[in-house]
Amino acid sequence: MDTQKSKSVDYCSMGKKIRKFRKEKGWTQDFLSEQCGITSTNLSHIERGKTKPSVETLVKIANCLEVNLDSLLCDSLTSAATPIFMNKISATLESYSDLEIRILSDVLDIAKEIIQKHIT
């Protein structure tokens, strides 16, 4: 693993997640920024990965969006992110039929074979 990459935060990905959660609530940048006590310009820069928010600002945004920090930073985390993705997969599977789950299982087996061929 690249040591430099393992220590960095993917601000673009984090910003995209903030935008996704904001849009899921049907909120504008103006509304969320007002709730967080930051400017809409600052929020826009954060969502585009152009600004590195302070921890305080990030906590305010997460609290307003009612999400945990892990969900905003999971693309920058290593093994700590696995439970987040497992929960996301589990929640997604709840809406699938038995047949869809069987098909998805076959697709995952094929995908795993392909991934293994490319990593080794």
N, C-alpha and C positions, 0 to 999 in steps of 0.2 A: 504494500500500500504506500502511496506517495505521502510522505510525512507532511509536506506543505499543504497538500489538499486536505488531509485529515484534520488539520487545525483551522481550516477556513470555513466561513459561513457562506452559503449560496444565497446571496441577497436577492438575486433575480427570482429564484424559486420561492423564497420566503414571500416576496412581494406578490407573486402570482397567487400564492395561497391566501394571502390577506384579501386580495381582490376577489378570489373565488368565494371565500366565506362572506365577504361584504355583499356581493351580488346575490348569494343564496338568501340573504335576509331582505333583499330588495332595497338596500340602502345605497344612497349616493355617496360619493367621496365627501361632499360637503357635510352630509349628516354624520358620517362616522368621524370625520375630523373634529366636528363640533363636540361630539360625545367624548372624544379623547382629549380635547383641549389642545389640539395641534392645528396648524393651518392646512387647508385643503391642498395647497401646493406641496407642503411637506409630505402629506399622505400620498399624493400622486408620485412624488419622487421615490418614496418607500415602495410603493406598488410596482414601480418600474425598475427597482433595484439600483437606483441612482444615488440613494442616500442610505447611510448606515444608521439606523435608528438606535437611540440609547436603549439600554435595558428597561429603563423607566417607561419610555414611549412604547416599547414592544409589549410590556406588561399591560399598559393601558389599552392598547389595541386588542390584545388577546382577551382581556376582561370584557371589553365592550362587545366583542364578537362572540363571547361566551365559548371560547375554545381554549385549550391548553397550549402552552408554549411549544410543547413537543410537536403538535400538529402543524405549527408554523415552521419549525426548524427541522422536521424529520428528514428532509433531503440532505441536510448537512450533518446528520447524526450517522453513526455507523451501526453497530449492533443494537444500540438502544432504540433504534427506530423500528426494529422488527415487530414488537408488540403493536405499534400503531398501524402498521400495514396489515397485520393479522386481524386486528379489530375491524379495519376497513373492509377486508375481504369477507369476514364473517357477516358483517352488516349487509354487504351486497348480496351474499348468498341467501339471506333470509327472504329475498323477493323472488328467488328462482324456483321453478318447479323441479320435481325430482328428475325429470328427463333432462332439463337444462343443466342440472348439477352433474349428471352422468356424462353428458357431452363435454362440459367444461373440464371434468376430470381427465377425459381422453385428450383434450386439447393441451392441458397442462403437462401430461406425460410426454406428448410429442415436443412441446416447447422445451421441456427439461432436457430431452435428448439433444435437441439442436443447440441449446446453450452449452451443454457439456462438451459437444464437439468443437465449439468455438473457444472454449476456455483452455482446453487441454491441447 
